[in-house]
Amino acid sequence: NFEDAGAWQGSMPIDFGIIRVMRREGAPRELKLESTNANRFVLGARVNYFRTGPSWFSITPPREIQIPGVTKSISVWVSGRNYNHVLKAVLRDFYGELRFANFGKMNFPGWQKLTAQLSPYIVQDNFKMNPAWKPRGVKLAAMLIDCAMDETSGEYFLYLDNMTALTEMFAEENVDPDDLIDDW
């Protein structure tokens, strides 16, 4: 929910612009109605573009976030300021390879909940390995924004809040306690 998102970092090619990431007070109206004090902050990014052209930027957590179980989809509330930029999740699969999940364009005013379905080709487990030794699932490595080429001038603001994942936890909840761990 980005309540302690002060350690997240932003990056982009140095010749395209400057990015600043910080925790800001606020939340989507739908989330404010659900709870009064639990969701006070969002993760904000401010980008100053040097020129118009192809560009991208990313927002990364202090360390990759392990999502337990097999992830089916990831959702996040986004205020994309009605730009045609595309939001993607950068995921590390079971074998350590980087994969992408596409949320879509942020061409809407105000807050909207975007959902990315994970491809079945993203490897999240190996049933021949003990899950206690190597956990199933993916890790969230970053949020990547592919900028629309004709909309990379001036300043751009982006806000993220309340990221959730829909996962299958059957194998984690039904582990045989007598099974040996393959870590030797």
N, C-alpha and C positions, 0 to 999 in steps of 0.2 A: 504493500500500500504506500510505499515511498515515504513513510513517516520519518525515517532516519536516512534519508537519501543524500545527506551532505557529502558522503564519500564517493559518490558516482562521479565519473570523469567524462569529458567530451573530447573528441579528437576529429580533425579533418585535415586534408592536405594544407600545408602552411601557405602555399601560393594561391589558395582559393578563398581563404577567409580566416576568421577567428571565432572560436566557440567558447561559451561560458556556460557552465552547468551549475545549478544550485537548487536547494529546497526552497519552495515558496508556499505561503499560506493560501489555501483555497481548496476547492473540490467541486466535482460535478454536482448539480442540484439533486440528482437522483441518489447519490451517495450521502449527501448531507441530510436528506430526509430519513435515511435508514438509521443513522447514528449521529448524535450531536457532537461528541468530542473525540470519537475514535479515529476519524479521518480528517485531520486538520491541514495536512500538507500534501503538496504535489511535487513532482520532479520537473523543473523547468530548464529549458535550453534557449540561449540567445545566440544567434549566429549573425555576424557581420560579414557580408560577402565583399570581396575585393573587386570582382568582375562577374559579368554574366557568362555562363558557359556550363559545361558538365561538371557536376560537383557531388559530393556526398559528405555526410558526417555521421559519427557514431557516438553513442552514449553507453558507457561500460560500467558495470558494478565493480566494487573494489576487488572482488574475486568472483569467479563463475558460480552461478547459483544452480545447485543440483535440484532437479525436479524429480521427486520420487515416483516410482512406478513407470508405466508406459503412458506417455503423454499423447492424448488425442487432439487437443486444441489448446491454444493460448489466447486469452482475451486481455485487453487493456483499454482503459478509457483514455481518449486522446482529444486534445484541443489543437488542431492542426492549422488553424487560421485560414482555411479555405484556399490552400495551395495544392498544386498537383503533385507534390512530393509523395513518394511511396515509402511506407514504413515496413520494415522487415525485422524479424527476430533472427539473430545469429546464434545458432545452437551447435554444441559439440556433441556428436553422437556417441554411441557405446564404445567405438574404437578410437575416439579422439579426433575424428575428422570434422571440419566445419561444414554445417549445412544451414539452409535458410528457410524460413517460414514467412510467407508474404501476408501482411495484414491488408494491404491495399492502399489506395490513394487517400490523402487527407484533404480532399476538396469539399469540405463542409464547414459551415460556421459553428462556433461553439463546441461543446463536448459531444463525443459520440463513442460508443463502445465498439471497438474493432476486434474481430476474431480471425485468427490464422489457424487453418487446419494443417496438421502435420502430415506430410506424405508418408505412405506406408514404406517407402524406400529409404527413409531415415532409420538406420539400424539402432534400436533401443535396448536390445537384449540378446543374450545367447543362452538358450536353455540348457546347454551343456556345462555352463559354469554355475558355481554356487553364488547366489546373489549377495551373500554376506561378504564375499571377497571383492567383488566388483559390482556395485549397485546398478540396477537396471535404470533406464531412462536417459534423458538428455540433460545437458547443462546449458543454462542461458549465459552466453558469452557477451552479448551486446545487443543493443537496439540500433539498427542501421537505417539511415534515411537517405534514399536516392533522390536527389533534388531534380525537379523539372528544370531543364536547361534554360528556358526562357523566364524563369521565376527566381533567378539567383542574383538579385541586386538589392542593395540596401540592407535592412535588418529583417530577421525572421525569428519568430518566437514559437516554441513548441512546449506543450505541457503534457505529462503522462501521470496517470493515477490508477491505483487498484488493479494491478496485474494478477490474473488468476490462470490456473491451468486445470483442464479436465483430464484426469488420469485414471488408469486402470491399476488397482492395487492388489489384485488377487494373489499374485505370487509372493508379494511382500507380507501379506497377512496370513498366508498358509505355508510358511516355511517349516520344514521338519526340524525340530530342535536338536535331534541327534546327528544331523548331517555334518560331515567333516568339512572344514574350510580348506580350499585348495590354495594355500598361500605359502607353500614351502618350495 
